[in-house]
Amino acid sequence: MDRARIEKDVCEIIGTVLQEGGPVPAGLHRRSAAKWDSLKHVEIVFGLEDHFQVRFSEEDLEAMESVGGIVSRLEHLLGS
């Protein structure tokens, strides 16, 4: 799976969890999203794990503070 497709899917999953009515912007960072609290973060992680059929480590979770960080971790896990 290429980076563009991973990013598109991540933006859609985060948008669904945050109930944004569509995908979030690719530049979204957790600090700038009022709805992205710790509970929503867990929901996002579970949604990503289910969709991409991966399991994130604690190290992965620390890097997942933005769409870009999530995409990078997924590229690493998926070998993209």
Secondary structure, DSSP 4 states (H G I P E B T S, - for coil): --HHHHHHHHHHHHHHHTT-SSPPPTT-BGGG-TT--HHHHHHHHHHHHHHHT----HHHHHT-SBHHHHHHHHHHHHT-
